[in-house]
Amino acid sequence: MNRILIALLTLLLLTTPLHARVVVDFYGGANDGGDAGILLGGGISAGWDLMHGLSFLVRPEYYGATEDGGKPAETVRALGMLTAGLQYARQLGEIPLFYTASAGLGGACFYEQGPKRLGPFIDPSHTETIYDFGPSFNVRAGMLYYLTQWLGIFLEAGYTHSFFFDEFSDQNTGGFQALAGLRVTLSGKNRDMGEGW
């Protein structure tokens, strides 16, 4: 156990400089779930700089929607994703405004709960729940503006797609995604706002 811990700490120290910036993002948005329709939700991501302009991000996200709410045919759909990937940020001009591009790979879980279906009919007295798991990816581009050294706001848009091989294998589960959020810098080397970033 000690050898594994030492190996992991050594790997962490070699790949992440001690002055690396550590950030947390809080965001909400809309995700086109393909055949599932528009799903609303958001997530919290954590990341750290690998080198100047390139960060590693881990992003758990959750999106959901209710169809026919309050009616016998009410159906709840939800999509949860966990991806890890890279984000590139390039400063535009002398102000703290950055263009960002990111890509991530990971896994997803799709959930649907509604009345039991009997051919073309439904039985609202019984509930049917279906889950499916599979790989997922996303690509996004956006803008990030730092309000202070520790606080930034961002907008991102892109494409996300999940692949399911069981219950939802015949459904399209990919589409456009739009996010708006807040970036908080927890630690790291930050320049003064007047230094031209």
Order of alpha helices (4+ residues) and beta strands (2+ residues): alpha-beta-beta-beta-beta-beta-beta-beta-beta
